[in-house]
């Protein structure tokens, strides 16, 4: 396997159908956990202190081998987390289809459809032939609002047949739970698959670890906060830590749990005054000059954290709240959206220390920047789609806008790239496939019934796409 330089992405190849281009102010110190050990079966006792350093040596080696910017979880599952094994939506498979339809009488490339009970916008994760996701269910499957009690469940689907293998309740959510945005669900964060473990996160409702059969190993419900619009950000892995953000109306911090026990290892507050502190971002694990960082954006600030200690390495301030897109690490820079109300794209050099707002922001861009979908790298370009359906390509090195195209629709799912092809999934179930060159070429539009907010996954040579009604396997047949 070839070693990739930090900040680069793996090249891709494709033969025919269609052309496939290969080139393409430092915050307060974290709060450390006490010495009280985790007590099995008592999730309220979450204070835990590690006795050994994190295994970042092998994580660094894997980062060099497989491409900088991805966590060490990617070698343990086929599609282990939100945005896939490289954390950026990149796949490399010339056999993935570019056209499909579920229209009755005109079905095309539909392998199977699996109904999923309840409502959830977590993206699927995959180990072998098993597909996992979360959902929020009531006794009345048509009832999904916050005024009734709901079960927060783990669902497993067989990838070959589309049959449900099991549905296991992880948490019970009481009636009159905090309300959510009409685009959100009570099961929106994407799980993580690592080895024989699944890590499930339901925001303020709690976090859990299970085995691949859904048997709970540990639960942690200590990180409850007052949510605004519900939960959203997904967790990530860093060494032997599970890391996620807690940005609500009354709390704003990043926290790390021990993967084995669920005990808190560190938490780092945002350390900044903010009128609207709530956000929904997923952190990003990167390596810079062989040293790991966790990029954790929130309202008005993005922080780079030392994964082992939680200490702030550098930070950048901006004006923005309700951040959703996952940061992207590409060609040595960190790219992020500043969130509402007028999002900007920032390109940050991650080699600084302290407050680097005035020294390490390489460029900024306005106009067509997404509030919700994450960015997609395609060679030397960053491709994005705004929530309102404007697709844009910019040059990664300097932010020069190369093209812009109104494709219509509304978007929440993050783009997926396959070589020089970009797959954009609209909220109405329509997928647009663009071939990216100096100007984009639209190759197809593909409709599935129902709303769609989850991002894609792949299994073998097929797409796995989640809609409001369930799960589709899309493959050339």
Buried (B, 14 or more C-beta within 10 A) or exposed (E): EEEBEBBBBEBBEBEEEBEBBEEBEBBEBBBBBEEEEBEEEEBEBBBBBBEEEBEBEEBBEBBBEBBBBBBBBBBBBBBBBBBBBBBBBBBBBBEBBBBBBBEEEEEBBBBBBBEBBBBBBBBBBBBEBBBBBBBBBBEEEEBBEBEBEBBBBBBBBBBEEBEBBEBBEBBEBEEEBBBBEEBBBBBBBBBBBBBEBBBBBBBBBBBBBBEBEBEBBBBBBBBBBEBBBBBBBBBBBBBBBBBBBBBBEEBBBBBBBBBBBBBBBBBBBBBBEBEBBBBBBBBBBBBBEEBBBBBBBBBBBBBBBBBBBBBBBBBBBBEBBBBBBBBBBBBBBBBBBBBBEEBBBBBBBBBBEEBBBEEBBBBBBEEBBBBBBBBBBBBBBBBBBBBEBBBBBBEBEEBEEBBBBEBBBBBBBBBBBBBBBBBBBBBBBBBBBBBBBEEBBEBBBBBBBEBBBBBBBBBBEBBBBBBBBBBBBBBBE
